[in-house]
Amino acid sequence: MAFDGITLNSVIKELNSIVGARINSVFEPTPQEIIISVYNGSNLALNIDVSASNYRMNLTTHQKKNPQVAPQFCMILRKYLIGGRIKKIYNKGLERIAYIECECINEMNDRVNRTLIIELMGKYSNIVLVNESFTIIDALKKFDSEGESRSIMPARPYIEPVENKSDFTQTSEKDFVSTILNDENKTLETAIPNNYTGISKMFIQSTINELNFSNTVGDKTVKAVYNYISDILNSDNFSCTSFKNNYSIVSNKEEKEIYQTNFFLDDFYFKKDADEYFINYRNTLLKILNGTLDKVSKKMDNIDGKIDSCKDMDKYKEYGELILSNIYKFEDEKYNNFIEVENFYNNNEVIRIKIDSNISASQNAEKYFKKYNKMKNTLKITKIQKEETERELDYLGSLIEELDRCQTVQDIDDVYNEINENILFTDIKLKGKTKKQAQKDKSTLDNYLRTTVDEYDCFIGKNNRQNDNLTLKVARDNDIWLHTKDIHGSHVILRTNGEMPKISTIEKAAKLAAYHSKAKYSSHVPVDYCFVKFVKKPKGSVPGYVIYSNNKTIYVDP
């Protein structure tokens, strides 16, 4: 990520305006995140995130849900920091370590200094609270490294991480140019971060882009980069800007807002977190659906195997009848294990039938009749099971397609609620819903898509539950119902108001049905349509499943 020493330095410059602010509260919404609420004439919230991929420190305006019981480290911070005032916020050089020094009141009502140290170093990021002698009070991530000088444990002295790179703020232009020109790496984006701490490759790429230079190391380009970085560090003329789907600090000649970098980072990471949550949420449900699909597919394979084993059942009925018709041959001793008979079912061709010589002919025939009847019953049951399993597979396919069309967390919530209520997923641990949640879920049924087609209202279901609600409760008998033929997709209702729309209008509605289906990227997609009064839902069927009649089919491009 681009949250390097340059970014931290810029953030801290803006945060200096909250020096003197009173600490009102501390929260820990996630195990990797601390939010400190301060007041300096207005309420502000400082967000500190030490997760491996989103580590940062910035002011935030986005609220987050807090756990009902505060974690231990949060309680420690509340005990030692609440009521204190921020005395100083700083970092050393371009190290990715921020220090928030606070003046607090201890149990004896004496004024003491306590410092919150924020180490922003990828997966090694941490938050450490120390006293005025820099002895550790507590830390978010504690570790005791045997044989090494640095341990983060209570009552131990705090030791800063060792960095073997040079400090840019203590380097002259001459030394900087000499170091980079003599480096074995011949590109600026590699050579500079390799030698100087707190300067990321993303920042150098942004700098090259701003200065319109090539990436190759040269005397002129290295000097220009040095002056550019120095200008950002020594002035307040900087801002945070998007760069290559990320962000970077750039020199800014225009007047900037007081918390411009902080709030840019706040919005950037809020969107990033929301996108990551959306993707992870969808992938979790997709994993559940695919796991269930595999299970049902194996069930189908088992059913097909049973059906396949019954394909020769008529043969056993014929054997029984042939044995009875040749019962006199059982008196001949040479037929101990087999009997040869003429098969009058196949042009009197002689066949051999295996028999048990220890039982009578009628009992041998009865064995074959029982085997036939058993397979006959098995086939009858498995055919019913196959129809049910085919419907389950079709339903799972509709859920996967529905999940693929989700665009918001609310859309995924709707799929989750549907999964949570279905018997197919009873063996999967899903959280239950409270009465309040159930009422909220009910209200989402009306969140289907609405548009107009040639001045006719058109409604589109976004999931199976909405499809049912739309077709069975919202639509009127004379409205037109549309759905892709044998392809998973949304139910589309064209409200006719008692009129019969032109075929061109129906075609436009059919294009919407094709677009909101699995055939979205196909062409010449078949779409069935009929009046809503011809659409029925079988009793006990899964959400979204209907049968219809009196329909016509139209072929459209989505």
CORFEN-V515728 format. One record per pair of residues at least 6 apart in sequence whose C-alpha atoms are under 7 Angstrom apart, sorted by sequence separation. I is the first residue (numbers start at 0). J is the second residue. D is the distance in Angstrom with one decimal. If there is no record, write none. Layout:
BEGIN
<<I/J/D> <I/J/D>>
END
This chain:
BEGIN
<<27/33/4.6> <37/43/5.4> <48/54/5.0> <49/55/6.6> <90/96/6.0> <104/110/4.7> <105/111/6.6> <118/124/5.0> <119/125/6.8> <129/135/4.3> <130/136/6.6> <144/150/5.5> <184/190/5.2> <192/198/5.3> <207/213/6.8> <231/237/5.9> <240/246/5.4> <241/247/6.5> <341/347/4.7> <342/348/5.2> <405/411/6.1> <418/424/6.6> <450/456/6.1> <451/457/5.3> <460/466/4.8> <482/488/6.8> <513/519/5.9> <518/524/6.9> <26/33/5.8> <27/34/6.3> <36/43/5.9> <37/44/6.1> <48/55/5.3> <90/97/4.8> <103/110/5.6> <104/111/6.0> <118/125/5.1> <128/135/6.0> <129/136/5.1> <143/150/4.8> <192/199/5.6> <207/214/6.7> <239/246/6.6> <240/247/5.6> <341/348/5.4> <342/349/5.9> <450/457/5.2> <482/489/6.6> <26/34/5.1> <36/44/4.4> <47/55/6.0> <48/56/6.4> <89/97/5.9> <90/98/6.0> <102/110/6.6> <103/111/5.3> <117/125/6.0> <118/126/6.2> <128/136/5.5> <142/150/5.9> <143/151/6.3> <182/190/6.3> <192/200/6.1> <212/220/6.9> <239/247/5.6> <240/248/6.4> <341/349/4.4> <342/350/6.5> <355/363/6.6> <449/457/5.8> <450/458/6.6> <482/490/5.5> <536/544/6.6> <537/545/6.6> <25/34/5.8> <26/35/6.5> <35/44/5.6> <36/45/6.3> <47/56/4.6> <89/98/5.3> <102/111/5.8> <103/112/6.1> <117/126/4.7> <128/137/5.5> <142/151/5.3> <143/152/6.6> <149/158/6.1> <239/248/4.5> <240/249/7.0> <340/349/5.4> <341/350/6.4> <354/363/6.3> <402/411/6.7> <449/458/4.7> <460/469/6.7> <481/490/6.1> <482/491/6.4> <536/545/4.4> <25/35/4.6> <34/44/6.4> <35/45/5.1> <46/56/5.7> <47/57/6.8> <88/98/5.6> <89/99/6.8> <102/112/4.7> <103/113/7.0> <116/126/5.7> <117/127/6.6> <127/137/6.2> <128/138/6.0> <141/151/5.2> <142/152/6.3> <238/248/5.6> <239/249/6.2> <339/349/6.5> <340/350/5.7> <419/429/6.4> <448/458/5.7> <449/459/6.4> <481/491/5.1> <535/545/5.6> <536/546/6.1> <24/35/6.0> <25/36/6.2> <34/45/5.5> <35/46/6.6> <46/57/5.4> <88/99/4.6> <101/112/5.6> <102/113/6.5> <116/127/5.0> <127/138/4.3> <141/152/5.5> <179/190/6.1> <189/200/6.7> <237/248/6.7> <238/249/5.6> <339/350/5.6> <340/351/6.6> <447/458/6.8> <448/459/5.0> <480/491/5.8> <481/492/6.4> <513/524/6.5> <534/545/6.6> <535/546/5.3> <24/36/5.2> <34/46/4.6> <45/57/5.8> <46/58/5.7> <87/99/5.9> <88/100/6.3> <100/112/6.8> <101/113/5.3> <115/127/5.8> <116/128/6.2> <126/138/5.7> <127/139/6.5> <179/191/6.5> <188/200/5.1> <237/249/5.6> <238/250/6.5> <339/351/4.5> <402/414/6.8> <447/459/5.8> <448/460/6.4> <480/492/4.8> <534/546/5.9> <535/547/6.1> <23/36/5.5> <33/46/6.1> <34/47/6.1> <45/58/4.4> <46/59/6.0> <87/100/5.0> <100/113/6.0> <101/114/5.9> <115/128/4.6> <126/139/5.4> <237/250/4.4> <238/251/5.9> <338/351/5.6> <339/352/6.4> <447/460/5.0> <479/492/5.7> <480/493/6.5> <513/526/7.0> <534/547/4.3> <22/36/6.0> <23/37/5.4> <33/47/5.2> <44/58/5.6> <45/59/6.1> <85/99/6.9> <86/100/5.4> <87/101/7.0> <100/114/4.3> <114/128/5.9> <115/129/6.5> <125/139/6.3> <236/250/5.9> <237/251/4.5> <337/351/6.1> <338/352/5.3> <447/461/5.9> <478/492/6.7> <479/493/5.0> <533/547/5.5> <534/548/6.9> <22/37/4.5> <23/38/6.9> <32/47/5.7> <33/48/6.5> <44/59/5.6> <85/100/6.1> <86/101/5.0> <99/114/5.5> <100/115/6.4> <114/129/5.4> <125/140/6.1> <137/152/6.8> <188/203/5.3> <236/251/4.9> <325/340/7.0> <337/352/5.4> <338/353/6.6> <478/493/5.8> <479/494/6.6> <493/508/7.0> <533/548/5.6> <21/37/5.4> <22/38/6.6> <32/48/4.5> <44/60/7.0> <85/101/4.4> <86/102/6.1> <98/114/6.5> <99/115/5.1> <113/129/5.9> <114/130/6.3> <137/153/5.2> <188/204/6.1> <236/252/5.8> <337/353/4.5> <338/354/6.9> <478/494/4.8> <533/549/6.7> <20/37/5.9> <21/38/5.2> <31/48/5.9> <32/49/6.3> <84/101/5.4> <85/102/6.4> <98/115/5.9> <99/116/6.5> <113/130/4.6> <135/152/6.7> <136/153/5.1> <336/353/5.9> <337/354/5.4> <478/495/5.2> <509/526/6.1> <20/38/5.2> <21/39/6.6> <31/49/5.4> <83/101/6.1> <84/102/5.3> <98/116/4.7> <112/130/6.4> <113/131/5.5> <135/153/5.0> <136/154/6.2> <336/354/5.3> <447/465/6.6> <474/492/6.7> <477/495/6.8> <20/39/4.4> <31/50/5.4> <83/102/5.4> <84/103/6.6> <97/116/5.8> <98/117/6.4> <112/131/5.1> <135/154/5.3> <231/250/5.8> <336/355/6.0> <83/103/4.2> <96/116/6.9> <97/117/5.1> <134/154/5.8> <135/155/5.6> <336/356/6.1> <444/464/6.9> <477/497/6.2> <529/549/6.3> <82/103/6.8> <83/104/6.8> <96/117/5.5> <97/118/6.6> <134/155/5.7> <135/156/5.9> <238/259/6.7> <239/260/5.2> <335/356/5.4> <444/465/5.1> <491/512/5.9> <529/550/4.6> <17/39/6.4> <96/118/4.5> <134/156/4.4> <135/157/5.8> <238/260/5.8> <528/550/5.4> <529/551/6.5> <80/103/6.5> <95/118/6.3> <96/119/6.0> <133/156/6.1> <134/157/5.7> <466/489/6.6> <489/512/6.4> <527/550/6.2> <528/551/5.6> <95/119/5.4> <133/157/5.7> <239/263/6.6> <444/468/6.7> <466/490/5.4> <527/551/5.6> <528/552/6.4> <95/120/6.6> <527/552/4.4> <188/214/6.9> <489/515/5.8> <526/552/5.5> <527/553/6.5> <187/214/5.5> <462/489/6.9> <488/515/5.8> <489/516/6.1> <525/552/6.3> <526/553/5.3> <167/195/6.0> <186/214/5.4> <187/215/5.9> <461/489/6.3> <481/509/6.5> <488/516/3.7> <525/553/5.7> <526/554/6.1> <165/194/6.1> <166/195/5.9> <186/215/4.6> <187/216/5.5> <460/489/5.3> <483/512/6.4> <487/516/5.8> <488/517/6.0> <525/554/4.5> <164/194/5.4> <165/195/4.8> <166/196/6.0> <185/215/6.0> <186/216/5.3> <459/489/6.3> <460/490/5.6> <482/512/5.8> <483/513/6.0> <487/517/5.7> <524/554/5.2> <525/555/6.6> <164/195/5.1> <165/196/6.1> <185/216/5.4> <329/360/6.6> <459/490/6.0> <460/491/6.7> <481/512/6.5> <486/517/6.5> <523/554/5.3> <524/555/5.3> <164/196/5.3> <459/491/4.6> <523/555/5.0> <524/556/6.1> <458/491/5.7> <459/492/6.6> <522/555/6.9> <523/556/5.2> <318/352/6.9> <326/360/5.9> <458/492/5.1> <522/556/4.7> <28/63/6.5> <457/492/5.7> <458/493/6.7> <522/557/6.8> <28/64/6.1> <180/216/6.6> <457/493/4.7> <28/65/4.4> <180/217/6.9> <205/242/6.8> <323/360/6.9> <456/493/6.2> <457/494/6.1> <27/65/6.6> <28/66/6.2> <322/360/6.7> <323/361/6.5> <455/493/6.8> <456/494/5.4> <519/557/6.0> <26/65/7.0> <455/494/6.1> <455/495/6.6> <323/364/6.5> <484/525/5.5> <27/69/7.0> <176/218/6.8> <205/247/6.5> <322/364/5.9> <483/525/5.9> <484/526/5.1> <483/526/4.1> <484/527/5.6> <514/557/4.6> <320/364/6.9> <482/526/5.5> <483/527/5.9> <513/557/5.1> <176/221/5.9> <202/247/5.6> <319/364/4.1> <481/526/6.7> <482/527/5.5> <510/555/5.9> <27/73/5.9> <176/222/6.4> <201/247/7.0> <202/248/7.0> <319/365/6.7> <481/527/5.7> <482/528/6.6> <509/555/6.9> <510/556/6.2> <511/557/6.6> <10/57/6.7> <26/73/6.2> <481/528/4.3> <510/557/4.7> <25/73/6.6> <319/367/5.3> <414/462/6.9> <480/528/5.5> <481/529/6.8> <318/367/6.6> <319/368/5.9> <479/528/6.7> <480/529/5.5> <172/222/6.9> <479/529/5.6> <480/530/5.8> <25/76/6.9> <316/367/6.3> <453/504/6.3> <479/530/4.5> <480/531/5.4> <25/77/5.8> <315/367/5.2> <316/368/5.5> <452/504/6.5> <478/530/5.7> <479/531/5.7> <2/55/6.6> <24/77/6.7> <172/225/6.6> <315/368/6.6> <477/530/5.6> <478/531/5.7> <476/530/6.5> <477/531/6.1> <315/370/6.8> <316/371/5.7> <452/507/6.9> <476/531/4.9> <477/532/6.8> <315/371/5.5> <452/508/6.8> <475/531/6.6> <476/532/4.5> <24/81/5.9> <474/531/6.9> <22/80/6.8> <23/81/5.6> <313/371/6.7> <22/81/5.2> <23/82/6.1> <312/371/5.3> <22/82/5.4> <21/82/6.2> <22/83/5.6> <401/462/5.8> <21/83/5.8> <22/84/6.0> <312/374/6.1> <21/84/4.4> <20/84/5.5> <21/85/6.5> <55/119/6.5> <19/84/5.6> <20/85/5.6> <54/119/6.0> <309/374/5.5> <19/85/5.0> <18/85/5.2> <19/86/5.8> <54/121/6.4> <72/139/6.1> <18/86/5.7> <18/87/6.0> <52/121/6.5> <309/378/6.5> <49/119/6.5> <51/121/4.7> <51/122/4.1> <50/122/6.7> <306/378/5.8> <15/88/6.3> <93/166/6.7> <92/166/6.2> <49/124/5.1> <306/381/6.7> <467/542/6.4> <49/125/5.9> <92/168/5.7> <467/543/5.3> <11/88/6.6> <466/543/5.6> <11/89/6.4> <464/542/5.7> <302/381/6.1> <463/542/5.3> <464/543/6.3> <463/543/4.3> <302/385/6.5> <8/93/6.8> <299/385/6.7> <400/487/6.8> <5/93/6.4> <7/95/6.6> <4/93/4.4> <299/388/6.5> <4/94/5.5> <397/487/5.3> <4/95/5.0> <3/95/6.4> <295/388/7.0> <295/392/6.9> <292/392/6.8> <94/196/6.4> <95/197/6.3> <93/196/6.4> <94/197/5.5> <292/395/6.5> <93/197/4.9> <288/395/6.8> <288/399/6.9> <285/399/6.9> <400/517/6.2> <281/411/6.6> <277/408/5.9> <5/197/6.3> <4/197/3.8> <5/198/6.3> <3/197/5.1> <4/198/6.0> <3/198/6.0> <3/199/5.9> <1/199/6.4> <1/201/5.8> <1/202/6.8> <58/261/5.4> <59/262/6.5> <57/261/4.9> <58/262/6.4> <59/265/5.5> <57/264/6.9> <58/265/6.8> <57/265/6.6> <6/248/6.2> <13/257/6.4> <1/246/6.3> <13/258/5.8> <1/247/6.3> <10/260/6.3> <10/261/6.0>>
END
